[in-house]
Amino acid sequence: MAGQALRWKRTLDLLLILLALPILVPLALLVALLIRGGSPGPALFRQERVGYQGRRFMCFKFRTMFVDADTATHQGHLLQLMKSNTPMQKMDSEGDPRIIPFGVMLRASGLDELPQLINVLRGEMSLVGPRPCLTYEYDQYLPWQKERFQTVPGLTGLWQVSGKNKTTFVEMVVLDIMYAKHKTLWWDLKIILMTVPTLAIQMLEAQRAVKSSPRTAHLKAGSSNRAAMPYSLAKAPLSGLVQARDGGIVRMERESKLNL
């Protein structure tokens, strides 16, 4: 792991993975068989991501898209979300034709990210931290937004349990920066515990989206129009007000004391 990473964080990662191995190994094998049975091609997928202090690494995932699926659509969708003030809804909610059978539920349950435990063991990721971003996404970051890379990326994090797809890109970055600056052992444990009900809710929402038409799912996402974000960690609010000024430069106006 990066030299400046806290020792307790590395110890927590290894201990929890060791305890969960009897469950994780057969579960990973089952997911791999499900993918191979539903779509031709390898079960694992590798992609270059950006981690601690902007360092590149190969991130592992279970494949949830057809082989050689077009990535230009996703790139355009992501860049649009970065530049707009709209919730970061995934293309899954609109019926992405690139996704294999069972792919939507694998994504919603987080099972597609199980192979990232390899990245955790290699020290490139942690169980808790900001999500590792794509290289073309990193190239669009403003200088202040790159502060989110001052900690090791993770499988789950403050953003994931604080609204996730109901938050905007800027709100995600602020949450990640707050975690990077104030992470503690207790906070990591709280986030890990909150991940379980969060994934359960995501699976229910994904199931409803699958049953609905793409148009209906899109209209429902638009009608919410930035409803109040259900931050699960009420004792860890946003560290400040975010306002756009001076040609789009975004800064945090004030910081509140965190109850960690």
C-alpha positions as CSV (number, residue, x, y, z in Angstrom):
1,M,0.0,0.0,0.0
2,A,1.1,3.6,-0.4
3,G,3.8,4.5,2.1
4,Q,1.7,7.2,3.9
5,A,-1.3,4.9,4.4
6,L,-2.4,4.4,8.0
7,R,-1.3,1.1,9.5
8,W,-4.6,0.5,11.1
9,K,-6.3,0.7,7.7
10,R,-4.1,-2.0,6.1
11,T,-4.6,-4.2,9.2
12,L,-8.4,-3.8,9.0
13,D,-8.5,-4.7,5.3
14,L,-6.4,-7.9,5.7
15,L,-8.3,-9.0,8.8
16,L,-11.7,-8.6,7.4
17,I,-10.8,-10.3,4.1
18,L,-9.3,-13.2,6.0
19,L,-12.4,-13.7,8.1
20,A,-14.7,-13.5,5.0
21,L,-12.7,-15.8,2.8
22,P,-14.8,-18.9,3.5
23,I,-17.8,-17.0,2.1
24,L,-16.1,-14.9,-0.6
25,V,-14.3,-17.8,-2.4
26,P,-17.4,-19.9,-3.3
27,L,-19.5,-16.8,-3.9
28,A,-16.9,-15.5,-6.4
29,L,-16.8,-18.9,-8.2
30,L,-20.6,-18.9,-8.4
31,V,-20.6,-15.4,-10.0
32,A,-17.9,-16.4,-12.5
33,L,-19.9,-19.5,-13.5
34,L,-23.0,-17.3,-13.9
35,I,-21.2,-14.9,-16.2
36,R,-19.7,-17.6,-18.3
37,G,-23.0,-19.3,-18.7
38,G,-24.9,-16.1,-19.7
39,S,-22.3,-14.5,-22.0
40,P,-19.4,-15.8,-24.1
41,G,-16.0,-14.4,-23.0
42,P,-13.9,-14.2,-19.9
43,A,-15.5,-13.8,-16.4
44,L,-12.9,-11.2,-15.3
45,F,-12.4,-7.8,-16.7
46,R,-9.4,-5.5,-16.3
47,Q,-9.4,-1.8,-16.7
48,E,-6.8,1.0,-15.9
49,R,-7.9,3.2,-13.1
50,V,-6.5,6.1,-11.1
51,G,-5.7,5.7,-7.4
52,Y,-3.7,7.2,-4.7
53,Q,-2.0,10.5,-5.7
54,G,-3.0,9.9,-9.3
55,R,-1.1,6.6,-9.7
56,R,-2.4,4.3,-12.4
57,F,-3.2,0.6,-11.7
58,M,-5.1,-2.3,-13.3
59,C,-8.4,-2.7,-11.5
60,F,-10.2,-6.1,-11.6
61,K,-13.9,-6.6,-11.9
62,F,-16.3,-9.3,-13.0
63,R,-17.4,-8.6,-16.5
64,T,-21.0,-7.4,-16.7
65,M,-21.0,-6.2,-20.3
66,F,-20.7,-8.1,-23.6
67,V,-17.2,-8.5,-25.0
68,D,-16.0,-5.5,-27.0
69,A,-18.9,-3.3,-25.9
70,D,-18.7,0.3,-27.0
71,T,-17.3,2.6,-24.3
72,A,-17.8,5.9,-26.1
73,T,-21.4,6.1,-24.9
74,H,-20.4,5.7,-21.3
75,Q,-17.6,8.3,-21.7
76,G,-20.0,10.9,-23.0
77,H,-22.5,10.1,-20.3
78,L,-19.9,10.5,-17.6
79,L,-18.5,13.7,-18.9
80,Q,-22.0,15.2,-19.1
81,L,-22.6,14.3,-15.5
82,M,-19.3,15.9,-14.4
83,K,-20.2,19.2,-16.1
84,S,-23.9,19.3,-15.0
85,N,-25.5,19.7,-11.7
86,T,-27.6,16.6,-12.0
87,P,-27.7,13.3,-10.0
88,M,-25.2,10.7,-11.1
89,Q,-27.6,8.2,-12.5
90,K,-26.1,5.2,-14.1
91,M,-27.0,4.2,-17.7
92,D,-28.3,0.9,-16.2
93,S,-31.4,2.8,-15.1
94,E,-32.3,3.5,-18.7
95,G,-31.8,0.0,-20.0
96,D,-28.2,-0.3,-21.2
97,P,-28.1,-2.8,-24.1
98,R,-24.4,-3.5,-23.4
99,I,-25.1,-5.3,-20.2
100,I,-25.2,-9.1,-20.1
101,P,-28.0,-11.2,-18.5
102,F,-27.9,-10.8,-14.7
103,G,-25.4,-7.9,-15.2
104,V,-27.7,-5.3,-13.7
105,M,-28.2,-7.2,-10.5
106,L,-24.5,-8.1,-10.2
107,R,-23.8,-4.3,-10.4
108,A,-26.5,-3.3,-7.9
109,S,-25.4,-6.0,-5.4
110,G,-21.7,-5.0,-5.7
111,L,-20.8,-8.6,-6.6
112,D,-19.1,-7.4,-9.8
113,E,-16.5,-5.7,-7.6
114,L,-15.5,-8.8,-5.7
115,P,-12.3,-9.2,-7.7
116,Q,-11.1,-5.8,-6.5
117,L,-10.2,-7.7,-3.3
118,I,-7.1,-8.7,-5.3
119,N,-6.3,-5.0,-5.6
120,V,-6.8,-4.6,-1.9
121,L,-4.4,-7.5,-1.2
122,R,-1.9,-5.9,-3.5
123,G,-2.2,-2.6,-1.6
124,E,-3.6,-0.6,-4.6
125,M,-7.0,-0.3,-2.9
126,S,-8.7,-0.5,0.5
127,L,-12.1,-1.8,1.6
128,V,-13.1,1.8,2.3
129,G,-12.2,4.9,0.2
130,P,-13.2,6.9,-2.8
131,R,-14.0,4.9,-5.9
132,P,-11.1,4.6,-8.3
133,C,-11.9,6.8,-11.3
134,L,-11.2,6.2,-15.0
135,T,-8.3,7.8,-16.7
136,Y,-10.3,10.0,-19.0
137,E,-12.4,11.1,-16.0
138,Y,-9.2,12.1,-14.1
139,D,-8.1,14.3,-17.0
140,Q,-11.2,16.4,-16.5
141,Y,-10.8,17.0,-12.8
142,L,-10.1,20.6,-11.5
143,P,-7.1,21.0,-9.2
144,W,-9.2,21.1,-6.0
145,Q,-11.1,18.0,-7.0
146,K,-7.9,16.0,-7.2
147,E,-7.7,16.2,-3.4
148,R,-9.9,13.1,-3.3
149,F,-6.8,11.2,-4.5
150,Q,-5.0,11.9,-1.2
151,T,-6.2,8.5,0.1
152,V,-6.3,5.0,-1.2
153,P,-9.4,4.2,-3.3
154,G,-11.9,1.7,-1.9
155,L,-14.7,-0.8,-2.7
156,T,-17.1,1.2,-0.7
157,G,-17.0,4.6,0.8
158,L,-18.7,7.6,2.3
159,W,-20.2,8.6,-1.0
160,Q,-21.6,5.1,-1.6
161,V,-23.6,5.2,1.7
162,S,-24.6,8.8,1.4
163,G,-26.9,8.9,-1.5
164,K,-24.6,7.8,-4.4
165,N,-26.6,8.1,-7.5
166,K,-28.8,10.7,-5.9
167,T,-25.8,13.1,-5.6
168,T,-24.1,15.2,-8.1
169,F,-20.5,14.9,-9.2
170,V,-19.4,17.9,-7.1
171,E,-21.2,16.5,-4.0
172,M,-19.4,13.1,-4.5
173,V,-16.0,14.9,-4.7
174,V,-16.7,16.9,-1.5
175,L,-17.7,13.7,0.4
176,D,-14.5,11.9,-0.9
177,I,-12.3,14.8,0.2
178,M,-13.9,14.9,3.6
179,Y,-13.2,11.2,4.0
180,A,-9.6,11.6,2.8
181,K,-9.0,14.3,5.4
182,H,-10.8,12.8,8.4
183,K,-10.8,9.0,8.0
184,T,-10.7,7.0,11.2
185,L,-11.0,3.3,12.2
186,W,-14.5,3.9,13.7
187,W,-15.6,5.7,10.5
188,D,-14.4,2.9,8.3
189,L,-16.3,0.4,10.4
190,K,-19.5,2.5,10.2
191,I,-19.2,2.8,6.5
192,I,-18.7,-1.0,6.1
193,L,-21.8,-1.7,8.2
194,M,-23.9,0.8,6.3
195,T,-22.8,-0.7,3.0
196,V,-25.0,-3.8,3.6
197,P,-28.4,-2.0,3.8
198,T,-27.3,0.3,1.1
199,L,-26.7,-2.6,-1.3
200,A,-30.0,-4.1,-0.4
201,I,-31.8,-0.9,-1.3
202,Q,-29.8,-0.7,-4.6
203,M,-30.9,-4.2,-5.5
204,L,-34.5,-3.4,-4.9
205,E,-34.3,-0.3,-7.0
206,A,-32.5,-2.2,-9.8
207,Q,-35.2,-4.8,-9.7
208,R,-37.9,-2.2,-10.1
209,A,-36.0,-0.6,-12.9
210,V,-35.7,-3.9,-14.8
211,K,-39.4,-4.4,-14.6
212,S,-40.1,-0.9,-15.8
213,S,-39.7,0.4,-19.3
214,P,-36.5,2.4,-20.0
215,R,-38.6,5.5,-20.6
216,T,-40.5,5.1,-17.3
217,A,-37.3,4.6,-15.4
218,H,-35.8,7.7,-17.0
219,L,-38.9,9.8,-16.2
220,K,-38.8,8.7,-12.5
221,A,-35.2,9.7,-12.3
222,G,-35.9,13.1,-13.7
223,S,-39.0,13.7,-11.6
224,S,-37.0,13.4,-8.4
225,N,-35.0,16.5,-9.5
226,R,-32.5,16.5,-6.7
227,A,-34.7,15.6,-3.8
228,A,-33.1,15.9,-0.3
229,M,-30.1,13.5,-0.2
230,P,-30.7,10.7,2.3
231,Y,-27.2,10.8,3.9
232,S,-27.0,7.7,6.0
233,L,-24.2,9.0,8.2
234,A,-26.1,11.9,9.8
235,K,-23.1,12.6,12.1
236,A,-20.8,13.1,9.1
237,P,-22.4,15.9,7.1
238,L,-20.8,17.7,4.2
239,S,-17.8,19.5,5.3
240,G,-18.9,22.8,3.8
241,L,-21.1,24.7,1.4
242,V,-20.2,24.2,-2.2
243,Q,-20.7,27.2,-4.5
244,A,-19.6,27.8,-8.0
245,R,-18.0,31.2,-8.6
246,D,-15.5,33.0,-10.8
247,G,-16.0,31.0,-14.0
248,G,-17.0,27.7,-12.4
249,I,-14.3,27.5,-9.8
250,V,-15.8,25.5,-6.9
251,R,-14.7,25.9,-3.3
252,M,-15.9,24.9,0.1
253,E,-17.0,27.9,2.0
254,R,-16.8,26.7,5.5
255,E,-16.1,23.5,7.4
256,S,-18.1,22.1,10.3
257,K,-16.8,20.0,13.1
258,L,-17.1,16.3,12.3
259,N,-18.4,13.9,14.9
260,L,-16.1,10.9,14.1
